[in-house]
Amino acid sequence: MSDKLLCEVDSEGVATVILNRPEIHNAFDDQLIHELATTFDTLAQNPAVRVLVLASNGKSFSAGADLNWMKRMATYSEEENRRDAAALAAMLYKLDTFPAPTIARVQGAAFGGAVGLVSCCDMAVASERASFCLSEVKIGLLPATISPYVINAIGTRHARRYFVTAERFSAERAEQMGLVSEVCAEADLDLHVQKLVNAIADNGPKAVAMAKQLAMSMSNRVINDELQGQTSALIAAVRVSPEGQEGLSAFLEKRAPSWMNGSEG
């Protein structure tokens, strides 16, 4: 890994992945995309990781695509561009489907593909001075690769506006649309991220991972006999699992569950 990307996992299982190109507003290129994909893969295989925080150094969260990378892309054939875009698509998918909860820490501007990164995270905390822009059409391009994730985050109606206007919008507007979970003063950004981390840490580790998958897999499903059977079977299996038994016992015995003492039940 180069110094473009930093990663650390603390003793509480919080993995922090940091874009580290502040001199160019954390713009990303094919190398950084590769490093992000590799990092997400590595962290996903680490059972100690309970939360992933995606952050960046400097004034901006990310300006989107690096100018030099865009210059190279302009000379690529359509097939070369397809392979290049596929690498970005694969990285976004790894973040979107990361097994543990993910939190974007957005301290400044997030433009273009950076909106895709934020959209792939389960939660996003933004400072009051953060701003967002789906800027691709300004240069005759499209937010194609990030579009599924952005639409999932803000909805089709908002996408039909911001995809075509390329307007810059505020953190407050991003919160109204669902792109951002909460907005706070920049000085309080780490505090608000930590509150979310603490809330997740209080819960059963296996249940948290399964609950994330549940939310994703139940989206837009038809409620019928088959679905009712699937959900009933799922909760039955969880109730008799070691973690489920420990959680129920702790609740009934009015004590903290074992995972709050640093070990899983």
N, C-alpha and C positions, 0 to 999 in steps of 0.2 A: 504494500500500500504506500502511495506517495503522501506528501504532506498536504495534498489537496483535500484529503478526507481524514478526519480523526475519529477514533472509536475507543470507548472504554466501557467496561461493565463493572459496576461497583458491588460492594458486598451484599447489597439488598436486591441484586438482580436487575438493576436499572441499567440498560444499555443506552448510551448517549452517542449518537452518530452526528458529527459536526462537519458541515461544509466549511472548508477553510481556504477560501480564495477571496478574502475581503478586499484585496486591491482591485479586483474586477467584479465586485459585488456578487461574489459566489456564483458567477455564471458557470454552467456546466458544459462539458464536452464529452466526446466518446470515451476518453480515459476515465473521467469521473463517473460516468454512467456505469462503466464496467466495474469500477471499484465499489460503487454503491450496491450493484447487483451481487457481487462476491461477498460483501459485508453482510447484506441481508440474509444470504444463504447460510453463512457461517453462524450468525446469531440465531437463526431459526433452528439450527441443529443443537444449540446450547440449551439444555433443560433448565439451567440456572436463570436464564433471562425471563423476567416476568413482565417487563415493560420496555418499550423502545421509545426514546425521545429523539426526534429529528430536529436538529438546530443548526445554526450557522454563526460564524464569527463576523464582526463588522457591522456596518450600518444597515445593510440589506440582507434579507433572508436569501433571495436569489434573483438575479436579473434574467434568469432563463438561459437560453442558448448562448454560448461563448461566440464572440464575433469571428475569431479565427476558425472555429469549427464550422460556422455558417459559410465562411469563404470556401472551405474545403468541400462542403456539401454542394455548393453551387456548381462545382466542376464534376460531381459524380454523375454516373449514368442512372437511369431509373432503377435498375437492378441494384446498384450500389447504394442508392438512397433507400431502397426497400430494406436491405440488410441493416443499414444504419438505424432506420426507424424501428426495426424489429428488436434491436438491442435495447432501445429506450422503452418499448412496449413491455419487454420481458422484465426489465428492472421495476417498472411501475407495478406490474402484476405481483412481483415478489413482495413489494411493500404493501400493496392492498391486501394480500392474503397472508401477511406475516402472522404466525400463530399467536403471539402475545399482543395485548393492546398497544397501540401506537399513538403518540402525541406529537403534533407539530408545534414547535416553539417559534413563533413568527414575530421578529422584533422590528422588521422594516419591510421594504418593498418586496413583493413576490410577483414576478411577471412571467407570462408565457408558461413554459413547462413547469415552473415553480408552483403555479396554481395546481398543476397535476399532482405534484408531491404532497401538497397540503390536502388535496382531495382524497388521496389514497390513505391518509392517516385517519384513525378512528375518531380522534379529537384534535382540535387546534386551539391554542391560546395565542392571541395576538395583542401586541401593544397598541396603544391608541394611535401611534404614528404609523403603523403598518398600512400598506396600501396594496392593491391588487389590480392586475390588468391581464386580460386575455388578448394579447397584443398582436397575434399572428397575422390577422388580415391587414394590418398596417403595412406590411411588406409583401402582401400578395400571397400569404401562406394560410394554412388552416391549423387549428388546435386539434388535429385529427387523433393523434396517438393518446392524448390525455382526455379526449372527449367523453369516453364512457365513465371515467371516474369523476370528472367535473359535473357531468349531468346527474350522476348519482348523488353528488353533494348538494347541488343548488337547484336541481329540477330543470325540466325542459323549458319552461316558460322563461326563467332567468337566462338560461343558456342561449335561447333564441335572441335575446337582446345583446348580451355581452360578447357572444361570439362574433356578432356582426358589427357592433359599434366600436369595439376595442376601447371602451371608456375605462378610465382609471377609477376604481371605487375604494371607499374607505373601509377600515376594519369594522366600523359599526354597520355598514351596508353588508359586508361579508357575513357578519353575525346574523343579520336579518334573513339572509338567504340560506343560512345553514352551512356555509363554507367554514366558518369559525365558530367554535363552541362558546367562547367568552372573550371579552376585550378588557384590558386592564392598563393601568399606567405602566410604562416601560420598566420603572424601578421595581414593580411588583410582579414582573413576568415570571421569574423563577419561583416565587412563592406560589403563584397560581398553578404552575406546572407541578410543583411538589405536592400541592393539595390533591391533584388528580392521581399522582403516583401513590400517595398515601391511601387514598380511597380504594385503589385497586389492590394494594398490598394487604388490606384488611380482609380480603376475600379469598375463598378457596382457589389455589392456583390452577387446578385442573378445571374447576367450574368456570373460572374466568375465561380460559382458552375455549372451552366448549360453548360458553355463552356468546362469545364473539362469533364463532362459527354458526351458532343458532340464528343470530340476528341476520347474518348474511344469507343463510340458506333459506330462511322463511320469507324473505322479501318477495312480494308480489305473487306468493303462492295462493292457489285456490284452496279455500277451506272446505275440505270434503272428508269423507270417511277415511280415505287413505292418509291424509295429512293428520287427522286426529289420532289415528292409530300410531303413526310415526312419533308424534310428540308424546303420546301416552307411554309408549315403549321407552322413549328416551328418558323421561323423568323417573320411570320405574327403575331403569338400570342405574341411574345416578344415585337414587336414594339408597340402593344397597351397595354402592361402591364404598371403598375405604374412606375416601374423602367425604362422601355424603353422610356416612354413618358417624364420622367424627364431628362434622358440622352439626348434625341433628343432636348428638349427645351433648355437645358443648352448649347448644342453645337451651336444651331441657335442663341441664345441670347448672346453667347460669355461670359459665366460665368461658374464658377465651379459647378458641380452637387452637390446635397445635401449630397451625401455620403462622399464627401471630406470634409464636415464640421462636420462629426461625426454622421450623421443620414442618413437613407436610404430614397430614393424618392419613 
